[in-house]
Amino acid sequence: MRVWPAIAFAVAALLISLVPARSDDGAIIDRWYSALLVADRTELSDLLADDVRIKLDDLGVVQSKQEFIASMDEWKGAVAGAAIRHRVEKSEAGVTTVIACYDFPNNDMLMQETFAVTGNRITAGSQAAIAENCDGF
């Protein structure tokens, strides 16, 4: 039965071909936080799918792409002088979970954020606070 080595090779090749797609998700997440830190409306708009829904759990709000981009004017003032550090906790099946520390000049917050990515665009996102500071991040 020489069929099994051929099948095993085909499966391995398929799995290897999927690795770059998932690493691209990490690059998209990195671009997201870089753009968010400076409230870059153009870059954020490019990263978001037209039908994206962004859920802000702590506020009980779900934003469309247009609503999220419109909020950048207010966010730009809030994020002035801040830093955002993030690390990917897990990434599977096009969904990436991130722990992010938002270091504002007068306080910091630790958040859990999830991103669904399809075709190099964020198609859904959610954000929830997990601590009132970034101790231990």
N, C-alpha and C positions, 0 to 999 in steps of 0.2 A: 504494500500500500504506500506508494510514493505520493499520493494525493495530499496527505496530511502535511508534509513539509511545505508544499506549495500553498496550501490554505493558510498555514501559520505565517508564512512569509507575506502573503497578501494582507492578512489581518494586521501584522506588525507594520507594514507599509502604510496602511490606512490610518492606524493610530499615530504614527509619526507625522503624517500629513496634517493631522488635526492640531498638533502642538503649536505651530505658528499662529493658528487662529486664536487660541486661548491667550497666547502671549500678546497678541494685538489688543485684546481686551485690557490687559494691564497698561499698555501704552495709551489707550483711550482714557482710562481712569487717571493716569498721570496728567494727560492734557486737560482733563476736567478740573482737577484741583489747581493746576497752574492758572487756568483761565478764571476760575472762581475767585482766586486770591486777588486778582486785579479787576474783577467784574468785566471781563472782556466779552461783551455782548456778541460780537461777531464769531469768536471762537466757540463760545457756548452754543450759539445758534447752529453752527456747523456740526457740533457733536450730538445735538439732539434730533431725534426723528421728529417729523412733523406732527405725528399723533402721540407723542410722548405724554405720559402722565407722571408727575412728580408729587409724591405723597409726603407731606410734612406731618408725621404722626403727632408730635407734641402740640402742634397748632390745630390739628384736625382739618387740614387744608389739602386739597388736591389741585395742583396747578397744571394748566396746559403749557405748551411751549411758549406761546405768546405771553401768558401771564408770568411765567418764570422769567423770561427775558425782560419784561417790563419791570420786574422787581429789582433788577440790577442797579437802577438809579439809587434806590434806598440802600441796597446792600453795599454799594461802593463806599458810602460813608461809614457804614458799620465795620467794614473790613480794613479800613485805613490803618496801617501800622500793625496789622495782625500777621500771623503765620498759620499755615495749615500743614500739619504733618499727618500722613496717612500710611496705613499698611493693609495689604490685602490679607484677609483672614482665610477666605476660600473662594474658589472659582470653579464652577462646574455647570455644564449645560447652558452656557451663555449668561449665567447669573453670577455676579461677583459681589461678595460681602466684604466691606471695608470698615476698619476702625479708624476714625479720624479725630485728631485733636485740633480744635479751633482755638488758637492762642490769641485772644484779643488783648489789647493793651491793659485793660482793667480786670479781666477774668479769662477763664478758659473753660471749655466744655469738651467732653468726650462723647462722640456720636458713633452709632452703628448705621452704616449706609449700605444700601444694596442697589446694584445697577444691573438691568437686563440689557444686553448688548446684542444687536443683530446687524450684520452688514456694516460694521464700523460706526454705528449710530447707537446712542442710548435710547432705548425704547420705553423704559420705565425706570423709575428711581424711587427710593424711599429713604427717610431719615428719621432717626429717633435718638434722643439723648439717653446715654447709659450711665453718665456720671457728671457731676457739677464741676469737675476738675479733671486734669489730665495726669494726675499722680499715677506713676507706674506705667505710663505709656512708653 
